[in-house]
Amino acid sequence: MKNWIVTGGAGTGKSTFCRMLAEVLDGAVESFSCDQAAGRLWNDPEVQARLVAEFGNELAVTGQSVTRRSVADLVFRVEEARKRLEAVMHPRIFQMLDMARDHAQKKGDAKVFLAEVPLYYETQQPMPADTVIVVAASETVQRTRLIKHRQIDASVADGMLNAQLPLELKINKADVVVWNDGSSAVLETQMLILLRSLRPFN
């Protein structure tokens, strides 16, 4: 089983690219998304208790939970708050990733374990990777997608972009780079070319 990591910057189209790959590979792929794992963790009572303890006073929380949007508005403006959030979430997310990979390996029917790990280079978390694919785009396109498509405030969008390593560094470290400033058709074409070059079924 090949281990492929897909990473990049905020708003570059990593999730779309992974979805395209998974559709083409069909039953030959097991996929994992760190963002989806974070979404599941957000509803975990133990995690919510930790988040309330960390951010409740700063967010003037009166109930027993905090929302992702309210925490995002804080952590992408205040670096120290972002580090506190990562300390709560990252160990749990990477444990889920390890478990998903082990499960796929034991099942034995997948040719590729495809993991979308947005902060792969930032966290320097050790994990098997036969190929690291960076999905990249210009900063103007990233910012537009975050603000218009994901309806994120401009200041939060800027905070998200500034919180990550520059894309140039990720591009230099990558095994493969996919440039996604254009249409979904162009992205799909690059994905198909990539599959032919990586030959996951060999």
LUMGU-597494 format. One record per atom (N, C-alpha, C, CB): x negated, y negated, z negated; residue number from 1. Coordinates in steps of 0.1 Angstrom, whole numbers. Glycine has a CB too. Layout:
! residues N
(r (X,Y,Z),NUM)
...
END
This chain:
! residues 202
(r (-8,12,0),1)
(r (0,0,0),1)
(r (-9,-12,0),1)
(r (9,0,-12),1)
(r (-6,-21,10),2)
(r (-13,-34,10),2)
(r (-7,-44,1),2)
(r (-13,-39,25),2)
(r (-16,-52,-5),3)
(r (-12,-63,-14),3)
(r (-14,-76,-7),3)
(r (-19,-62,-28),3)
(r (-3,-83,-3),4)
(r (-4,-96,3),4)
(r (1,-106,-7),4)
(r (4,-96,16),4)
(r (-6,-117,-8),5)
(r (-2,-129,-16),5)
(r (1,-140,-7),5)
(r (-14,-133,-26),5)
(r (13,-146,-9),6)
(r (16,-158,-1),6)
(r (17,-170,-11),6)
(r (30,-157,6),6)
(r (9,-180,-8),7)
(r (8,-192,-17),7)
(r (8,-204,-8),7)
(r (-4,-191,-26),7)
(r (6,-216,-14),8)
(r (6,-228,-6),8)
(r (10,-240,-15),8)
(r (15,-228,6),8)
(r (16,-250,-10),9)
(r (20,-261,-17),9)
(r (35,-263,-18),9)
(r (14,-274,-11),9)
(r (40,-272,-27),10)
(r (54,-274,-28),10)
(r (60,-279,-15),10)
(r (57,-284,-40),10)
(r (71,-273,-11),11)
(r (77,-278,1),11)
(r (71,-274,14),11)
(r (78,-292,1),11)
(r (62,-264,14),12)
(r (55,-260,26),12)
(r (63,-249,34),12)
(r (41,-255,23),12)
(r (73,-242,27),13)
(r (80,-232,33),13)
(r (76,-218,30),13)
(r (80,-234,48),13)
(r (70,-216,18),14)
(r (65,-203,14),14)
(r (77,-193,14),14)
(r (58,-203,1),14)
(r (88,-197,7),15)
(r (99,-187,6),15)
(r (105,-183,19),15)
(r (110,-194,-3),15)
(r (106,-193,28),16)
(r (112,-190,42),16)
(r (103,-180,49),16)
(r (113,-203,50),16)
(r (90,-183,48),17)
(r (80,-174,54),17)
(r (81,-160,49),17)
(r (66,-179,53),17)
(r (82,-159,36),18)
(r (83,-145,29),18)
(r (96,-138,33),18)
(r (82,-147,14),18)
(r (106,-146,34),19)
(r (119,-140,38),19)
(r (118,-134,53),19)
(r (130,-150,37),19)
(r (112,-142,61),20)
(r (110,-137,75),20)
(r (101,-125,76),20)
(r (103,-148,84),20)
(r (91,-124,68),21)
(r (82,-112,67),21)
(r (90,-100,62),21)
(r (70,-115,58),21)
(r (98,-102,52),22)
(r (105,-91,46),22)
(r (116,-86,56),22)
(r (112,-96,33),22)
(r (122,-95,63),23)
(r (132,-90,73),23)
(r (126,-82,84),23)
(r (139,-102,79),23)
(r (114,-86,89),24)
(r (108,-78,99),24)
(r (102,-65,94),24)
(r (96,-87,106),24)
(r (96,-65,82),25)
(r (91,-53,77),25)
(r (101,-44,71),25)
(r (81,-56,66),25)
(r (113,-49,68),26)
(r (125,-42,64),26)
(r (121,-32,52),26)
(r (131,-34,76),26)
(r (124,-19,53),27)
(r (121,-10,42),27)
(r (107,-7,39),27)
(r (128,2,45),27)
(r (98,-13,47),28)
(r (84,-10,44),28)
(r (77,-20,35),28)
(r (76,-10,58),28)
(r (85,-29,29),29)
(r (80,-40,21),29)
(r (87,-40,7),29)
(r (80,-54,27),29)
(r (80,-43,-3),30)
(r (85,-46,-17),30)
(r (81,-61,-19),30)
(r (80,-36,-28),30)
(r (91,-69,-22),31)
(r (88,-83,-24),31)
(r (90,-88,-39),31)
(r (97,-92,-15),31)
(r (82,-98,-42),32)
(r (83,-104,-55),32)
(r (81,-119,-54),32)
(r (73,-98,-66),32)
(r (89,-127,-60),33)
(r (88,-141,-60),33)
(r (86,-147,-74),33)
(r (101,-148,-54),33)
(r (76,-154,-77),34)
(r (73,-160,-90),34)
(r (84,-170,-93),34)
(r (60,-166,-91),34)
(r (89,-177,-83),35)
(r (100,-187,-86),35)
(r (113,-180,-90),35)
(r (102,-196,-73),35)
(r (116,-169,-83),36)
(r (128,-162,-87),36)
(r (127,-156,-101),36)
(r (131,-151,-77),36)
(r (115,-151,-104),37)
(r (112,-146,-117),37)
(r (114,-157,-128),37)
(r (98,-140,-118),37)
(r (109,-168,-125),38)
(r (111,-180,-134),38)
(r (126,-183,-136),38)
(r (103,-192,-129),38)
(r (133,-182,-125),39)
(r (148,-184,-127),39)
(r (155,-174,-136),39)
(r (154,-184,-113),39)
(r (150,-162,-135),40)
(r (156,-151,-143),40)
(r (152,-153,-158),40)
(r (152,-137,-139),40)
(r (140,-157,-160),41)
(r (135,-159,-173),41)
(r (142,-171,-180),41)
(r (120,-162,-173),41)
(r (146,-181,-172),42)
(r (153,-193,-178),42)
(r (165,-189,-185),42)
(r (156,-203,-167),42)
(r (172,-178,-181),43)
(r (184,-174,-188),43)
(r (181,-164,-200),43)
(r (193,-167,-178),43)
(r (169,-161,-202),44)
(r (165,-152,-213),44)
(r (166,-159,-226),44)
(r (151,-146,-211),44)
(r (174,-154,-236),45)
(r (176,-161,-249),45)
(r (163,-164,-256),45)
(r (185,-153,-258),45)
(r (153,-154,-255),46)
(r (140,-157,-262),46)
(r (133,-168,-256),46)
(r (132,-144,-262),46)
(r (133,-168,-242),47)
(r (126,-179,-235),47)
(r (133,-193,-238),47)
(r (125,-176,-220),47)
(r (146,-193,-238),48)
(r (153,-205,-240),48)
(r (150,-210,-255),48)
(r (168,-203,-239),48)
(r (149,-201,-264),49)
(r (146,-205,-278),49)
(r (132,-212,-278),49)
(r (146,-193,-287),49)
(r (122,-206,-271),50)
(r (109,-212,-270),50)
(r (109,-226,-264),50)
(r (99,-203,-263),50)
(r (117,-227,-253),51)
(r (118,-240,-246),51)
(r (124,-251,-254),51)
(r (125,-238,-232),51)
(r (135,-247,-261),52)
(r (141,-256,-270),52)
(r (132,-261,-281),52)
(r (154,-250,-276),52)
(r (124,-252,-286),53)
(r (114,-255,-296),53)
(r (104,-265,-291),53)
(r (108,-243,-302),53)
(r (100,-262,-278),54)
(r (89,-271,-272),54)
(r (94,-284,-268),54)
(r (83,-263,-260),54)
(r (106,-285,-262),55)
(r (110,-297,-255),55)
(r (123,-303,-260),55)
(r (112,-294,-241),55)
(r (129,-297,-270),56)
(r (142,-301,-275),56)
(r (142,-316,-279),56)
(r (147,-293,-286),56)
(r (133,-320,-287),57)
(r (132,-333,-292),57)
(r (130,-343,-281),57)
(r (122,-335,-303),57)
(r (121,-340,-272),58)
(r (117,-349,-261),58)
(r (129,-351,-251),58)
(r (105,-344,-254),58)
(r (138,-341,-250),59)
(r (149,-341,-241),59)
(r (162,-345,-248),59)
(r (150,-328,-233),59)
(r (161,-347,-261),60)
(r (173,-350,-269),60)
(r (184,-340,-267),60)
(r (179,-364,-265),60)
(r (179,-327,-268),61)
(r (189,-316,-267),61)
(r (197,-314,-279),61)
(r (181,-303,-264),61)
(r (210,-314,-277),62)
(r (219,-312,-288),62)
(r (225,-298,-289),62)
(r (231,-322,-287),62)
(r (224,-290,-278),63)
(r (229,-276,-278),63)
(r (218,-267,-281),63)
(r (236,-273,-265),63)
(r (219,-255,-275),64)
(r (210,-244,-277),64)
(r (202,-241,-265),64)
(r (216,-232,-283),64)
(r (202,-249,-255),65)
(r (195,-246,-242),65)
(r (191,-259,-235),65)
(r (203,-237,-233),65)
(r (181,-257,-227),66)
(r (176,-269,-218),66)
(r (177,-264,-204),66)
(r (161,-273,-222),66)
(r (179,-274,-195),67)
(r (181,-271,-181),67)
(r (168,-272,-174),67)
(r (191,-280,-174),67)
(r (167,-265,-162),68)
(r (154,-265,-155),68)
(r (152,-280,-149),68)
(r (155,-256,-143),68)
(r (162,-286,-145),69)
(r (161,-300,-140),69)
(r (156,-309,-150),69)
(r (174,-305,-134),69)
(r (161,-308,-162),70)
(r (157,-318,-173),70)
(r (142,-316,-177),70)
(r (165,-316,-185),70)
(r (138,-303,-177),71)
(r (124,-300,-181),71)
(r (115,-304,-169),71)
(r (122,-285,-184),71)
(r (119,-302,-157),72)
(r (111,-306,-145),72)
(r (109,-321,-145),72)
(r (118,-301,-132),72)
(r (119,-328,-148),73)
(r (118,-343,-148),73)
(r (107,-347,-158),73)
(r (131,-349,-152),73)
(r (105,-340,-169),74)
(r (95,-343,-179),74)
(r (82,-338,-175),74)
(r (99,-337,-192),74)
(r (81,-325,-172),75)
(r (67,-319,-170),75)
(r (60,-323,-158),75)
(r (69,-304,-170),75)
(r (67,-328,-148),76)
(r (60,-333,-136),76)
(r (57,-348,-137),76)
(r (68,-331,-124),76)
(r (60,-354,-149),77)
(r (56,-367,-151),77)
(r (45,-368,-162),77)
(r (67,-376,-156),77)
(r (45,-357,-171),78)
(r (36,-357,-182),78)
(r (28,-344,-181),78)
(r (44,-358,-196),78)
(r (15,-345,-179),79)
(r (7,-333,-177),79)
(r (6,-324,-189),79)
(r (-7,-337,-173),79)
(r (6,-330,-201),80)
(r (5,-321,-213),80)
(r (18,-313,-214),80)
(r (3,-330,-225),80)
(r (29,-319,-211),81)
(r (42,-311,-211),81)
(r (42,-300,-201),81)
(r (53,-320,-209),81)
(r (36,-302,-190),82)
(r (35,-292,-180),82)
(r (27,-280,-185),82)
(r (30,-297,-166),82)
(r (16,-283,-191),83)
(r (8,-272,-196),83)
(r (15,-264,-207),83)
(r (-5,-278,-202),83)
(r (23,-270,-215),84)
(r (31,-263,-225),84)
(r (41,-254,-219),84)
(r (38,-273,-235),84)
(r (48,-259,-208),85)
(r (57,-251,-201),85)
(r (51,-239,-195),85)
(r (64,-259,-190),85)
(r (39,-241,-189),86)
(r (32,-230,-183),86)
(r (28,-219,-193),86)
(r (20,-235,-175),86)
(r (24,-224,-205),87)
(r (20,-214,-216),87)
(r (32,-205,-220),87)
(r (15,-222,-228),87)
(r (44,-210,-218),88)
(r (56,-202,-221),88)
(r (59,-193,-210),88)
(r (68,-211,-225),88)
(r (59,-198,-198),89)
(r (64,-191,-186),89)
(r (54,-182,-179),89)
(r (69,-200,-176),89)
(r (42,-186,-177),90)
(r (32,-179,-169),90)
(r (29,-165,-174),90)
(r (20,-187,-168),90)
(r (26,-163,-186),91)
(r (23,-149,-191),91)
(r (35,-139,-188),91)
(r (20,-149,-206),91)
(r (47,-144,-190),92)
(r (59,-135,-187),92)
(r (61,-133,-172),92)
(r (71,-142,-193),92)
(r (59,-143,-164),93)
(r (60,-142,-150),93)
(r (50,-132,-144),93)
(r (59,-155,-143),93)
(r (37,-133,-148),94)
(r (27,-124,-143),94)
(r (28,-110,-148),94)
(r (13,-130,-146),94)
(r (34,-109,-160),95)
(r (37,-95,-165),95)
(r (48,-89,-156),95)
(r (42,-95,-180),95)
(r (58,-96,-152),96)
(r (69,-91,-143),96)
(r (63,-88,-130),96)
(r (80,-102,-142),96)
(r (53,-96,-125),97)
(r (47,-93,-112),97)
(r (39,-80,-113),97)
(r (37,-105,-109),97)
(r (32,-78,-123),98)
(r (24,-66,-125),98)
(r (33,-54,-125),98)
(r (15,-66,-138),98)
(r (44,-55,-133),99)
(r (54,-44,-134),99)
(r (60,-41,-120),99)
(r (65,-47,-144),99)
(r (63,-51,-112),100)
(r (69,-49,-99),100)
(r (59,-42,-90),100)
(r (74,-62,-93),100)
(r (47,-46,-90),101)
(r (37,-40,-82),101)
(r (35,-25,-86),101)
(r (23,-47,-83),101)
(r (34,-23,-99),102)
(r (32,-9,-103),102)
(r (44,0,-99),102)
(r (31,-8,-119),102)
(r (56,-6,-100),103)
(r (68,2,-96),103)
(r (67,5,-81),103)
(r (81,-6,-100),103)
(r (64,-5,-73),104)
(r (63,-2,-59),104)
(r (52,8,-55),104)
(r (59,-15,-51),104)
(r (41,8,-63),105)
(r (30,17,-60),105)
(r (35,31,-64),105)
(r (18,14,-69),105)
(r (42,33,-75),106)
(r (47,46,-79),106)
(r (58,52,-69),106)
(r (53,45,-93),106)
(r (66,43,-64),107)
(r (77,47,-55),107)
(r (70,53,-42),107)
(r (86,35,-51),107)
(r (60,46,-37),108)
(r (52,52,-26),108)
(r (57,50,-12),108)
(r (50,66,-29),108)
(r (69,43,-11),109)
(r (74,42,3),109)
(r (71,29,9),109)
(r (89,45,3),109)
(r (66,19,2),110)
(r (63,6,8),110)
(r (49,5,14),110)
(r (64,-5,-3),110)
(r (48,-1,25),111)
(r (35,-3,32),111)
(r (28,-16,27),111)
(r (36,-4,47),111)
(r (37,-25,22),112)
(r (32,-38,18),112)
(r (39,-43,5),112)
(r (34,-49,29),112)
(r (31,-47,-5),113)
(r (37,-54,-16),113)
(r (34,-69,-14),113)
(r (31,-50,-30),113)
(r (45,-77,-12),114)
(r (45,-91,-8),114)
(r (48,-99,-20),114)
(r (54,-94,4),114)
(r (39,-107,-25),115)
(r (41,-115,-37),115)
(r (39,-130,-33),115)
(r (31,-111,-48),115)
(r (50,-137,-36),116)
(r (50,-152,-34),116)
(r (45,-158,-47),116)
(r (63,-157,-30),116)
(r (33,-163,-47),117)
(r (27,-169,-60),117)
(r (23,-183,-57),117)
(r (15,-160,-64),117)
(r (32,-193,-60),118)
(r (28,-207,-56),118)
(r (16,-212,-63),118)
(r (40,-215,-61),118)
(r (13,-208,-75),119)
(r (1,-213,-82),119)
(r (-10,-203,-83),119)
(r (5,-218,-96),119)
(r (-12,-195,-72),120)
(r (-22,-184,-72),120)
(r (-36,-190,-75),120)
(r (-22,-177,-59),120)
(r (-40,-200,-68),121)
(r (-53,-206,-70),121)
(r (-54,-214,-83),121)
(r (-57,-214,-58),121)
(r (-43,-221,-86),122)
(r (-44,-229,-98),122)
(r (-46,-221,-111),122)
(r (-31,-237,-100),122)
(r (-38,-210,-112),123)
(r (-39,-202,-124),123)
(r (-51,-192,-125),123)
(r (-26,-193,-125),123)
(r (-57,-189,-113),124)
(r (-68,-180,-112),124)
(r (-65,-167,-119),124)
(r (-80,-186,-119),124)
(r (-52,-163,-119),125)
(r (-48,-150,-125),125)
(r (-53,-138,-117),125)
(r (-32,-150,-126),125)
(r (-60,-129,-123),126)
(r (-66,-118,-115),126)
(r (-54,-109,-110),126)
(r (-76,-110,-123),126)
(r (-54,-106,-97),127)
(r (-44,-97,-92),127)
(r (-49,-91,-79),127)
(r (-30,-104,-90),127)
(r (-45,-79,-75),128)
(r (-49,-73,-63),128)
(r (-45,-81,-51),128)
(r (-44,-58,-62),128)
(r (-53,-83,-41),129)
(r (-50,-91,-29),129)
(r (-58,-86,-18),129)
(r (-51,-106,-32),129)
(r (-52,-79,-9),130)
(r (-59,-75,4),130)
(r (-60,-87,13),130)
(r (-52,-64,10),130)
(r (-49,-95,13),131)
(r (-48,-107,21),131)
(r (-41,-118,14),131)
(r (-41,-104,35),131)
(r (-47,-130,14),132)
(r (-41,-142,8),132)
(r (-37,-151,20),132)
(r (-50,-149,-2),132)
(r (-24,-154,21),133)
(r (-18,-162,31),133)
(r (-14,-175,25),133)
(r (-6,-155,38),133)
(r (-19,-186,31),134)
(r (-16,-200,26),134)
(r (-6,-206,37),134)
(r (-28,-209,24),134)
(r (6,-209,32),135)
(r (15,-217,41),135)
(r (14,-231,38),135)
(r (30,-212,38),135)
(r (10,-239,48),136)
(r (6,-253,46),136)
(r (15,-262,54),136)
(r (-8,-255,49),136)
(r (15,-275,51),137)
(r (22,-285,58),137)
(r (16,-299,55),137)
(r (38,-285,56),137)
(r (19,-309,63),138)
(r (14,-322,59),138)
(r (21,-327,47),138)
(r (16,-332,71),138)
(r (14,-336,40),139)
(r (20,-341,27),139)
(r (33,-349,30),139)
(r (10,-351,20),139)
(r (34,-356,42),140)
(r (46,-363,45),140)
(r (58,-353,46),140)
(r (44,-371,58),140)
(r (56,-342,53),141)
(r (66,-332,55),141)
(r (70,-326,41),141)
(r (62,-321,64),141)
(r (60,-322,33),142)
(r (62,-317,20),142)
(r (71,-326,12),142)
(r (49,-315,12),142)
(r (68,-339,12),143)
(r (75,-348,4),143)
(r (90,-350,9),143)
(r (68,-362,4),143)
(r (91,-350,22),144)
(r (104,-351,28),144)
(r (113,-339,24),144)
(r (103,-353,43),144)
(r (107,-327,25),145)
(r (115,-315,22),145)
(r (119,-315,7),145)
(r (107,-303,25),145)
(r (110,-319,-2),146)
(r (114,-319,-16),146)
(r (125,-329,-19),146)
(r (101,-322,-24),146)
(r (124,-341,-13),147)
(r (134,-352,-16),147)
(r (147,-349,-9),147)
(r (128,-365,-13),147)
(r (146,-347,4),148)
(r (159,-346,12),148)
(r (165,-332,11),148)
(r (156,-349,26),148)
(r (158,-321,12),149)
(r (163,-308,13),149)
(r (166,-302,-1),149)
(r (154,-299,20),149)
(r (157,-305,-11),150)
(r (159,-300,-24),150)
(r (164,-310,-34),150)
(r (146,-294,-29),150)
(r (166,-322,-29),151)
(r (173,-333,-37),151)
(r (165,-336,-50),151)
(r (187,-329,-39),151)
(r (152,-337,-49),152)
(r (144,-339,-60),152)
(r (140,-354,-60),152)
(r (131,-331,-60),152)
(r (141,-361,-72),153)
(r (137,-375,-72),153)
(r (123,-377,-67),153)
(r (138,-380,-87),153)
(r (120,-389,-61),154)
(r (107,-391,-55),154)
(r (96,-390,-65),154)
(r (108,-405,-48),154)
(r (98,-396,-77),155)
(r (88,-395,-87),155)
(r (84,-381,-91),155)
(r (91,-404,-99),155)
(r (95,-373,-92),156)
(r (93,-359,-96),156)
(r (86,-351,-84),156)
(r (106,-352,-99),156)
(r (90,-354,-72),157)
(r (83,-348,-60),157)
(r (68,-352,-60),157)
(r (90,-353,-47),157)
(r (65,-364,-63),158)
(r (51,-368,-63),158)
(r (44,-361,-74),158)
(r (50,-383,-65),158)
(r (50,-359,-86),159)
(r (44,-352,-97),159)
(r (41,-337,-93),159)
(r (53,-353,-109),159)
(r (51,-331,-86),160)
(r (49,-317,-82),160)
(r (37,-316,-73),160)
(r (62,-312,-75),160)
(r (36,-325,-63),161)
(r (25,-324,-54),161)
(r (11,-327,-61),161)
(r (27,-335,-42),161)
(r (11,-337,-70),162)
(r (-1,-340,-77),162)
(r (-5,-329,-87),162)
(r (0,-353,-84),162)
(r (4,-321,-92),163)
(r (1,-311,-102),163)
(r (-6,-299,-96),163)
(r (14,-306,-109),163)
(r (-6,-298,-83),164)
(r (-12,-286,-76),164)
(r (-25,-290,-70),164)
(r (-3,-280,-65),164)
(r (-34,-280,-67),165)
(r (-46,-282,-60),165)
(r (-43,-288,-47),165)
(r (-55,-270,-59),165)
(r (-52,-297,-41),166)
(r (-50,-302,-28),166)
(r (-49,-290,-18),166)
(r (-61,-311,-24),166)
(r (-40,-291,-8),167)
(r (-39,-281,2),167)
(r (-51,-278,9),167)
(r (-27,-284,11),167)
(r (-60,-288,11),168)
(r (-72,-285,18),168)
(r (-81,-275,11),168)
(r (-80,-298,19),168)
(r (-81,-275,-2),169)
(r (-89,-265,-9),169)
(r (-83,-251,-8),169)
(r (-89,-269,-24),169)
(r (-69,-250,-8),170)
(r (-63,-237,-6),170)
(r (-65,-232,8),170)
(r (-48,-238,-9),170)
(r (-65,-241,17),171)
(r (-67,-236,31),171)
(r (-81,-231,33),171)
(r (-65,-248,41),171)
(r (-91,-237,26),172)
(r (-105,-232,27),172)
(r (-107,-219,20),172)
(r (-114,-243,21),172)
(r (-99,-216,10),173)
(r (-100,-203,3),173)
(r (-92,-192,10),173)
(r (-95,-205,-11),173)
(r (-83,-195,18),174)
(r (-73,-185,23),174)
(r (-80,-176,33),174)
(r (-62,-192,30),174)
(r (-74,-164,34),175)
(r (-77,-154,44),175)
(r (-70,-158,57),175)
(r (-74,-140,40),175)
(r (-58,-163,56),176)
(r (-49,-166,67),176)
(r (-42,-179,64),176)
(r (-39,-155,71),176)
(r (-41,-188,74),177)
(r (-33,-201,72),177)
(r (-22,-201,82),177)
(r (-43,-213,73),177)
(r (-10,-205,77),178)
(r (2,-207,86),178)
(r (6,-221,84),178)
(r (14,-197,82),178)
(r (6,-229,95),179)
(r (9,-243,94),179)
(r (24,-245,98),179)
(r (0,-251,104),179)
(r (31,-251,88),180)
(r (46,-252,89),180)
(r (51,-266,89),180)
(r (52,-243,78),180)
(r (47,-274,99),181)
(r (53,-287,100),181)
(r (64,-287,110),181)
(r (42,-297,105),181)
(r (67,-276,117),182)
(r (76,-276,128),182)
(r (89,-269,124),182)
(r (71,-271,140),182)
(r (95,-263,135),183)
(r (108,-256,133),183)
(r (106,-242,128),183)
(r (115,-256,147),183)
(r (117,-236,124),184)
(r (117,-222,119),184)
(r (113,-213,130),184)
(r (131,-218,114),184)
(r (116,-216,143),185)
(r (112,-208,154),185)
(r (97,-207,155),185)
(r (118,-213,167),185)
(r (90,-219,153),186)
(r (76,-219,154),186)
(r (70,-211,142),186)
(r (70,-234,153),186)
(r (76,-212,130),187)
(r (71,-205,119),187)
(r (73,-190,121),187)
(r (79,-209,106),187)
(r (84,-186,127),188)
(r (86,-172,130),188)
(r (76,-166,140),188)
(r (100,-169,135),188)
(r (73,-174,150),189)
(r (63,-170,160),189)
(r (49,-167,153),189)
(r (61,-180,171),189)
(r (45,-177,144),190)
(r (33,-175,137),190)
(r (33,-162,128),190)
(r (30,-187,128),190)
(r (45,-160,122),191)
(r (46,-148,114),191)
(r (44,-135,122),191)
(r (60,-148,107),191)
(r (50,-135,134),192)
(r (49,-123,143),192)
(r (34,-121,147),192)
(r (58,-124,155),192)
(r (28,-132,151),193)
(r (14,-131,155),193)
(r (5,-125,143),193)
(r (8,-144,159),193)
(r (8,-130,131),194)
(r (1,-126,119),194)
(r (3,-111,117),194)
(r (6,-133,107),194)
(r (15,-106,118),195)
(r (18,-92,116),195)
(r (10,-83,126),195)
(r (33,-89,118),195)
(r (9,-88,139),196)
(r (1,-80,148),196)
(r (-14,-79,145),196)
(r (3,-86,162),196)
(r (-19,-90,139),197)
(r (-33,-91,135),197)
(r (-36,-83,123),197)
(r (-38,-105,134),197)
(r (-26,-83,113),198)
(r (-29,-75,100),198)
(r (-25,-61,101),198)
(r (-21,-82,89),198)
(r (-17,-57,111),199)
(r (-13,-43,113),199)
(r (-10,-35,100),199)
(r (-25,-36,121),199)
(r (0,-39,93),200)
(r (3,-33,80),200)
(r (7,-18,81),200)
(r (14,-40,73),200)
(r (11,-13,92),201)
(r (15,1,94),201)
(r (3,10,97),201)
(r (26,2,104),201)
(r (-9,5,99),202)
(r (-20,13,102),202)
(r (-27,19,90),202)
(r (-30,6,111),202)
END
